[in-house]
């Protein structure tokens, strides 16, 4: 079984299901049905003309930045559930913007995923989560800072709406231009670096990453079989060494390291750790 093809198929199906309001892409009308009250697991803008659910990051900010503070019980419960079950497998399989980045990276171009400040840039997404998703929305009413000023998926949604509706095109201003520049930066950088937005900026990935070590769907390392060849680390585009940290917060569970392991020491799945020894450090 080709893991890459299976994952791509799941990603495409997830993107279609989360954006099943196909007529919205033609009419430019945002779907407002009952399912819009339910979050989807990946980063998928509420304002996308095809979206049939709500983005958990947008929903979280909506609770925190309302006229009256409301504790986000539902959104946090949703994130904890998907985090506990899948961890960052959500990023690898269910996120539409993750799929877009994967497709961009497939375009032939110079590739460079390892560079000096990469490990430091990884911490930026936690700062984005704390500042733009939690602190600032709680401080300023009705201002979802991440969605308004940064989110590239929202920019993609804005482009789709502008294509379908002339009124939207005429209303675009400097803020949209700023976000369009950010989107272009992410996409152009994505030709060279694998999933730069996921690695360095995405607050949703930061949240799910906290659950990687405890999620039901996980990676396990059989230390009795590992030959320390580092083939797994060599193929990982998220710059993780599974032979040292099989459940790193950066791992998106793509499974390519499992396919490359010559000794069958790595395993990915639900509850795979029951009969095998998982090691955080060899």
C-alpha positions, 0 to 999 in steps of 0.5 A: 500500500502506497502511504503517500497516495492513501494520505493524499486521498484522505486529505482530498476527501477531508477537504471536500467534506469540509467544503461541501457547499459547492454552489457557494463557489459559484454564487459567492454565498457563505453557507449558514446552515445548522452545521456551521455551528459545528467545528471542523478539525482542520484550519478551514475558514468559516467564510470560505464559500464552500465551508459547511462548518466552523474553524476551531481557531476562529470559534475560539477567538469568537468566544474570547472576543465577544461583547461578553466573555464566554468560556469556550467549553465546546471549542476546548472540548472539541480540540481536546477530543481530536487532540487526544484521539489523533494529535497532529495527525489532524494536520497531516490528514484532515487540514485543507490548508495542509493539503494546499501546502503539500501540493505546492511543495510537489512543484519542482523547485529548490528544496531546503528544509534544514537550516540554522534557525529552523529549530528556533522558528518552531516556537513562533507558533506558540507565541502566535497561539498565545498572543493572537488567538488568546491574549489579544482577543480577550483584551479587545472586543470583537477582534479575532486578531489571528483571523483578521490579520494573519490567517492565510486560509481566510485569505484564500476564502476571500479570494474565492468570494471576490472571484464570485461576487463583485461587491466583495471585490469592490470592498477589498482594501489595504488589510486584504492586500496585507493578508494577500502578501502574507499568503504569497509569502507562505506559498512561495516559501512552501515551494522550498520549505515543506509546510512553512505555515504548519511549522512556524505559524499555525496555532492549531498545529501548536494545540494538537502538538501538545497531544502527540505524546498521549494521543491514541493514534501514535507512533511507537519505536521498537528499540530492540529492532532499531539499528540507528541507521537514521533512515527515518530522520533522513526522510522526515520533512518536518525535521523530526528524528523518530528514533529519538522522539517518535512522538515529537510535537512537530510530527504530523503522522504522515508515516513516511518514516515508517515506510523507510524503516529497513528493520520495521522498528517504527509503527503507526496506528491506534494503540500500537504502543501496547505490545512495543517499547516506545522510547523518548531517547535511546 
